[in-house]
Amino acid sequence: MLTIFPHVCLRPSFAAALILLALTSLAGWPVAAAPAGKEKARGEEATAGDTRSTRAASSAAAAAGAKAGGQVQTEEAGRTLQVASFTVRGALAESAGQAGLLGQLEGSVRQLIARLDQAASDKEISAVLLRIENPVLGRGRVDELREAVRRARRAGKTVYAQISMAGLSDYLLASACDRIVMPESGVLLIPGQRAEVTYYKRLLDKLGIHADMLQVGSCKGAAEPLTRESMSPEFRQQLELLVDDLYEQAVSRIAGDRNLSQARVRKLIDTGLFTAGAARKAGLIDEIAYDDQLTAALKKNLGGEQLTIVKDYGKKKTDTNFSGMMGLVKLMEVLSGVDASAAGGRNKKIAVVYTVGAIMPGESETGLLGGQTAGSDTIIKALREAEADAAVVAIVLRVDSPGGSALASDLIWREIRRINKPVVASMGDVAASGGYYVAMGCDRVLAEPGTITGSIGVVGGKMAVGSLYDKMGVTTSVISRGKNSGLLSAGQPFSAAERKVWQSMLEETYGQFLSKAAEGRKMTVAQLEPLAEGRVWTGRQALAKGLIDQVGTLHDAVAAARELGGLDAETATDVMVLPQPRTFFQQLLEGPGAEAGMRAGLDAIAPQAARGLEELRTVGRLMQEPVLLWMPYRLEIH
């Protein structure tokens, strides 16, 4: 059975989480809380079992040469040709990741792109091979990888993609390559874009839970899943604009990459589901072939007798020979994150500070199940470290966040404004609400075409569970002093006086957000307000509205930082990544202890439940904040 997930899923995960929080607090259940190098890995000679490529016959080789615009490289007869192979799979993190048991960092988009760029500049590499195996990528990260593929092609490398069971995001990455191949049993799924929003009001009514939520911004639909049974007209109109642009971006990219008309691509998307044979007939892929056929085709295309597939090109290998006294020393080094080969550079630096996950007060956290938060203390410390380093000439703030705490967002914004060095914002998959707020302190703002950004609005409130208490036979006696002493009481909704002061606080926060965003965009408040009110935009729409300065990747943001830092193109420059990932020992000593084992087991048997647990932990922390600049649904674009 093939399960097809919506291609734009708006999941108000915090709604279910709040219900769970209410029920667990009644039952007394515990709610979980938890706080590169340039070495090349050379592969063996390609065989049918370990080789992926994108060519099946000599006739296809000629076609590949034509499509690559003469970029296919011919080597001297008898020379062993090398093809750099990369496997793109799993949840490729936006940030630097965290160190594993043997010191190797978890896979990240940044590391993969660095390895692709390394292959592009390697004269010993004749071609690049991407094995795309259903990675979990938002549209922003797809844009980053597509641009890295383009750089490899501009460097003269022919880039091949292999897909087998591919969705739209997989295909958008593959279509940027010179050639696409599928096995005969492969399936391509590109059914367009679809938005689904789940509403919980009826469920809450049956449970006796009242979501007493307030908002500022007619399009700030964050609380709608709790307070309505369907979309408001304002929220529907805004969401339609978002889906329309994501759809048009997909159509234009496929049409350009595959040399098809946009009208033809729209018809193909309306079909949506293709076997390998149907995809080739439609012009969506180039070849149907298995591994052993592809090896021969690569040899023919590249003009060599011997072919080596360099598996996991550029991925640093860990020496696991820990025997003897020196082996023990090596073990301690990798566990503590020490790189014996590392040396301090004298080049000028661009610091890249990652702000990934819900924005919270305090320290950043990376849950053992994959959840991540951006703590204001951690981000401010990283910014100050970059400012204090005399070699750092400019800073890039990489934002992939739906926002979160209004207080934490404002503290980060203030620190950016205080820094006396150029700061460039680079937006990833999402930089909305508080994520957009922090970017407004920067000197220049870049976003991917498919970045979800904006959402200038404020939401706040509480969940009143008094009726649920009544149904369960739970009673509460109250002694209060002060007219608004029940502001934070979960037993009853706001009184009229309480609602007034809470709404006043939200409106003041919205005014601060609006004025700071207007200052950052060099607009008047009157000019910005029609673009605010909680409206959400793609990066391409945001550029047209003046909400960002440039559509571009992290690579482009680093180039902009070099320019603002006064560096010319010839000046050697290093990139310093902050905050630095925690080592295994740090995770072990600073982690949640015995709870880690429970979480690891849950992740193994029920990964969706594990992810929900991390979201529940995040929501629990966020709901302790009085005011949120948050897009509290998870946006997945497949």
N, C-alpha and C positions, 0 to 999 in steps of 0.2 A: 504494500500500500504506500502510495506517495502522498505525504502530507504537505500541502502548500500553505505556507504562512503568508499573512498579508505583507505586501511589499512596502507599506509604510504603516508601522504599528505604533499607535499612541496608547501606551499602557499606563493607566493611572495606578502604578504599582503601590503608591503610598496609600491609596484607599484601602486595599486589602490589608496592607500592613497596619494601618490605624485600627481596623477592626480586630486584627489579631492582638494588637497592643492592649486594646480595651478588654478583650476576653482573657488574655493571659494575666492581666493585672487583677482581674476578679478571681481567677482560679489559683493565683499565686505561683504560676509557672514561671521559670526563669526565662528571660529574653536574652539571647546570646549577644555578647558585646566583646569586641576585640580591639582591643586598642587598634676599547676594541683594537683591537689590534689589527695589524695588516698581515698576519700569518695566513697563508693559503693552505687549504686542505686539498692535497692532490689525490685524485681518485684513481682507481684501477681502470684498465682498458674496458671500454663499454661492452656489456653483454646484454642479452635479451632480458635478463632479470633485473638489471639496475639502470637501464637507460631509458630516458624519455626524450623525445624530440618531436618534430612536427613535419616530417617529410616521409613519404611512402614510396615514391618512384622517381625515376630520372626525369620524366616529363614534368613532375611537380617541381623539381629543382630549377628548371628554367623559369617557371612561373614565379618562384620565390625570388629569383634574381631580379626579375622585372619589377616585382612589387617593392623590393627593398631599394629600388632606385640605384642599382649598381653597387650596393654596399657589401655584397657577398665577397669574402676574401678568399683568394686562391693561394694555397701554399705550395712550396716546392714539392715535387713528387717524392714520395717516400717519407716525408716528414710527418711526425705524429701531431695531429691537430687536437686542440683542447677546446672543449665546450664547457662553460661555467654553468652549473646546474643549481637551481634554487627551488626549494619546496615551500610553497606558500600555503600554510594551513593554520587552523586553530585561532585562538584569540590573540592577535598581534597587538600588544599593548602600545599605547601612544607614548608613554613615558619611558624612562630608562629601564624600568623593571626592577626586580629584586633578585638578589643572588640566590642560587640554588645550593644544594648540598655540597657540590664541588666547586663553588665559586662562579660557575657560569651563569650569566644573567638570563632570565626568561626572555623569550623572543619578543622583539619590539619592532615596530615599523621603522624607527630610526636606524636600528642595526641592519635590517634588511636593505634599506636604501643605501646605507654606507657600503655594504658589500656589492650591491649592483653598480654603484659608482666606481668601486675599485675594479670590478670586472671591465667596465667601460674603458678604463685607462690602461688596462693590462695588455701589452702588445702580444703576449703569448696566447691570449684568448681569441678564438676565431668567431665564436657565437655565444649567445646566452639562451638558456632554456629555463622557462618558468613552468613548474608543475603546480597548477592551481587546484588545491584540494579543499574547497569550501571554507576559506578563511572567514572569520567573523570581522567584517570591515564595514565601517560607515562610509558614507559617500566622500567625506573629507579625506580619509586615509586612502580610498581608491584613487582620488585625484593625485595624492602624493606619489603613489606607486606608478600611476600612468606617466607622470612627468619623469620619473626615474627611468622608465622604459624608453621614453623619447630621448633622453640624454644618451643612453647606450646606443640607440640607433644613429643619433647624430655623430657618435664617435666611430661609426663604421661597423658596429656589431649587428649581425642579423639576430633578431630576437624571436624565439619560438615559444608558443604557449601550448600546453597540453591540459585539456579539461576532460572530465568524464561525466560527472553529475553537476552541472553548473547552473547557478541562478544568475540574476541580473548583475549583481556586484561582481561575481566571478567573471562574467562575460565582458563587462565594461573594462576590466583589467586585461583580459585576454585580447580584446579587440584592439588594444593599443600596440600589440606585437605585430611582427611581419607576417607570421603564419600561425594558424590555429589548427590543431589536430584533436580528434576524438576517437576512441575505440568504437567498434561497430555497435556495441551495446550501450553507448553513452546516451545521455539525455540532456537537452538544453531547455531551460525554463526561463522565459523572459515575458511574463504576462503583464508588464506595465507596473503602474503605481496604484496603490489602494490605501486608504486611511480608514482605520477602525478605532473608535473610541468606546470603551466600555463604561457604562454608568451604573452606580451602586446605590442610588438613592432608595429604590424600593427595598433592597436588601437591608439597608440601614433602618428604614422605617419598620420592617418586620422585627428587627432585633431590638428596636427601641433606642437607637443611637441617632442623635441629631447633630449633623455637621453644621455648626454655626460659624460659617466662614464669611469673611469680608474681603473685598478686593478694591483696588484702584486701577482702572483701565477697563474699558468696555470689552476689549478682546482678550483680557487676561483670563483664559479659560482654565487655569490651573485647578480651581476648586469645583468646576462644573460637574465632574464625575461623581462628586459627593452630594451636590445640591440640586441637580437636575436629572431628568430622565432621558434627555436627548440634547443635542447641540443647540446652543443659542444661535440666532441668525448671524450675530457678529463673529462668533467663533467659527462657524461653518464657512463663512465668506473668506476669512483669513486662511483657514486650512485648505480651502480649494485653491487659493493662489499659490500656496506652498507646494501642493501636489502637482499642480499644473506645471510649475517651473522645473521640478525634479523630473517630470515626465518629458518635457521638452529637451532638457539637458541630455537625457538618455537617448532620445531619438536622434538628436543632432550628432552625438558622439558616434553612435553605431553607424549612422549614414556616412559620416566623414571617414571613419576607420575602414569601413567595408566597401566604400565606393558605391553606395546605394542611394537612391533618392529618399528624402524624408517621407514621402507618401508611401513608398514601398516598405520602409521600416515600420511605419504605423500599421500597415496591414499585417506584417509579420508579428508585431507585438499583439495584435488582436487575436492571432492564432495562439501564440504564447508557448506552446509545448511542442518540442521537436525531437525526433529521433536523430541519430547521427546522419543517416542518409538524407532525411528531410532538411536538416540544417545545411548540409553541403549543397544540396540542390537549390536552396534559397540564397546561397552565397554568404551564409553566416559563419561557416568554417571552411577550411581549405582541403583537409585530408581526413580520411578514415583509415587508421592504421594502428597496429599493435607495436609493442616495443621493438621486437626484432626487425620489423620492416622499417622502423624509423631510423635505426642505427645505420642501415645501408643507405638510406636516403640522405642522411647527414653527410656521410662520407662522400657521396656523389656530388652533393651540392657544394661542399666546401673544397672539393678537389684534392683529397688526401687518401692515402692508403691505410693509415692507422688513425684511429680516433679514440681519444680519452675523454670520458665524461668526468669532470671535476665535481664530484658530489659535494653538496653543502659548501660551495666555493666561499672562501674568505671567512668561514666560521672557525673561530679559535678552538683548537683542540686542548683538552685538559690532560696533562700527564698524570695517569692513574697508577704509576709505579711508585708505591709508597713503602717499599721494603727498605730495611736498614735505617740507620740514624738519619741519613740525608733524606730518605723517604718520609720520615716523621716530620722533618723540618718543612718539606714541600707540602705535606698534608696540612700543617698548621697555617702555612701561607695561604693556601687556596680557601681554607675555611674562614680565615680572617679577612679575605678579600685583598690580600697583598699581591701585587704583580711585580715579581722580581725584575722583570725586564723594563718596567716603567721608568721613565726619566723625565725630569722637569724640563719643559720646553722654554725657549727664550722668545718665541714668536708672540706677536700681539694676539689677543684672544677676543672671541665673541662668546659671551655667556648665554646659554639657552636655559631658561628657568621654566620648568614644566609645572603647570597648574591644571591638574587632572582630577576629575571627580567632583562630587558635591563639595562646595566651599564651606568650611567649618571653622569655628574658633579653635585655637590650640594647635596641636601637632597633626601633621598628615599621618594617615594610616593606610596600610595595605593589608586587607584581610587575607587570611590564608585560603579563602575560597575565591579570591580575585577581586573583591570590591575594593575601591580606592576612594579616599577623600583627600581634599586639598586643604590642609590646615593653615590658617593665616600665620601662625607663629613660624611654621616651617618655611612658607613662601617668603615671608619678610626676612628671615634669616638668610635664605639663599640670595635674595636681592641685595642684602647688605654685604654678603661675601663677595658678590660680583662687583659691587661698587668699590669695595676696599682693595680689590686686586688691581694694582697699577697697570698690569698687562691687558686688562679688559678694557676695550675702547667703546663697547656698546653692548646692550643686552637685548635678547629676544625673549619675550614672554609668550610661551606656547600654551594656549588655552584650549582645553577640551573639557568643558564643564557646563552643566545646566544651571549653575548658580547654587544658591543655598542661603546661608546666613547673611542678612543685610549688614550686620556689624562686621563680620569677617571680610566681606567684599569691600566695604568702605576702608577698612584698615589696610588692605592690600593696595587699593587705589591710592591712598594717601602716601604710602611708601614709594610707589612708582613716581608720583608727582614730586617727591622730595629729592629723588636721585638726580645728581648733576652729571648724568651721562645719557646719551640717546637710548631710548627704549622703544622697541618695535614689537607690536602685538601680532602674533601669528595664530589664527583660529583653525582648529581641527574639525572634527565631526560636528561639534556643537559648542557654541560660545554664547549662551542665551542668559537673559536676566542677570544674575550676579556675575556670570561669565562674561557678559558684554560690559557690565559695569567696570570690572577691573581693567578691561582693555581701553577704556576711555581715558585712563591716565597716561597712555603711551603717546609717543610723538608721531607714530605712523601705524596704521592698522591694516593688516592683510587677512584675507579669508579665502578658503577654497571656494570654487563655484557652488559646490553642494553643501557647504557649511550651513548649519541651522543657527541663526543668530538673531539679535534684537531682543524681543520680549521685555521691553521697558515697561514694567508694571510691578505691582506689589500685591501680595496676598497674605492673609493671616487669619487666625481664628482658633477654634478649639472644637473638640468632639465632646458633646454632652451625653453622658450615658445614664442619666437619672432614670429614664423610663426602662432601660434595661435592668437597672437595679430593682425597680418595682416588680418586673416580671419574674425575677429570680428570688424575690422575697428578701432583698437586702435593703435595709433602711439606714438613714444617716441623720444624726443629730448635729446641729450647727450652732456655734456661738460666733458671732461676728461683730467687729467694730469697724466702722468706716463704710461710707456709702457704696464704694466699689470694691469691697473686700472679696467679692465672688468672681473677680475678673478671671482668675485662673482655675476656678472650681470646675471639675469635670462632672459635677452632679447636675448642673442646670445650665441652660443657655444664658447668653448675656442679657442683663437687664437693659432697659433703655439708656440709663446713665452710663453703664459699662460699655455698651455698644458705641456710644458717642465718643468716649475718650479713646477707645481702641481705633475707631475709624479715623479720628483726628491724628493719631500716631502714624497710621498707614499713609494718610495723605501727606503728612510732613516728610516721611521717608520717600514717597514718590516724587515730591517736589525736589528733594536733594538729588535723587537719581536723574531726574529730567534736567536739572540745571547743570550737573556735572557732565552728563552726556552731551548737552548742547555746547558746553565749553570745549569739550574734547573734539567735537565735530565742527567747531567754529560756526555754529548756527545760533539763532535766537531760539528761545524756548518756544515761541509761537511757530517757528519753522519746524521744529522737531516734533512738537506734540502730535500732529496728524500721523506721524510715523511711529509713535509710541502707543500708549493705551494697551500694552501687552501684545502688540502685533509681532509676529514671528516671520522672518524672511530667510531665503537662501542667500548665500554669499553673493551670487550674481545679482539678485534683486537688491541686496543691501548696497552694492556698489552704485547701482542706478539711482538709489534714493539718497546717496551721500552718507550712508551710515558707516562705510569703510573707505579706505583710500585706494585699495588695489586688490584685485583678484590674483592670488598667487600662493605658492607652496611654502613650506618651512625653508626650503632652499632659497626661494626668492626673498624671504624675510631676513635670512642671514646676509644675503647680498645687500639688502637695504640697510641693515645695521652696519655693514662694512662702509657703505657710502656715507652714512650719517656720522660714523666714527672717524672719517677722514682718511680711510685706507684706499689705496688704488688697487687695481686688479692684480698687479704683480707682487704685492706685499704678502709674504707667507703669513697665514693666519690659522690658529687652532680654535677649535670649538670646545668650550668647557660646559659640561652638562651638570645642571643643578636642579633640585637637590640630589645628592649622590645616593645611589641605591644602597639599602642596608645589606650588610653581609649576613651569612647564615648564622653566625654567632649572635649578631645583634637581634635578628628575628627570634632566635631561640630564647635569649635572655630577656628581651623586651616584649615578647608575645604573650598570648593569653594562657599559656601553660597547658593544663590538662584539657582545656576546651579545644585545643588544636587537634587532638586525636579524634574527638567527636566530629569535628568539622571535616577533617580529612576523610573519615569514613563515610559521612553523608555525601560528600562530593563524589566519592567513588560509586555509590549505589543510586544516588538521586541528584544529578547535577543541577536540575531546575530548582529543586528544593534548596540546594546549597546557595544558589544565586538569590533565591527569595529571602533566605536567612540574612545574607549580606545586605540586601535592600532594606529589610526590616530593621537591622541595626542602624543603617544610615538614617532612615526615617525617624527612628526613635530619638536619635541625637538632634535631628533638625527640628522636631516638634518641641524641643526645649527652648527654641529661639522664638522671641515674641514677634519678629517680623522677618519674612522670607522674601528674598529675591531669587525665586526658584521656579524652574520649569519642572514640576514634580510628576511628570510622566516620563517613562523611558521611551525614547524615539529610536526605532530600529528601521534602517533603510536597507533592504536586501536587493 
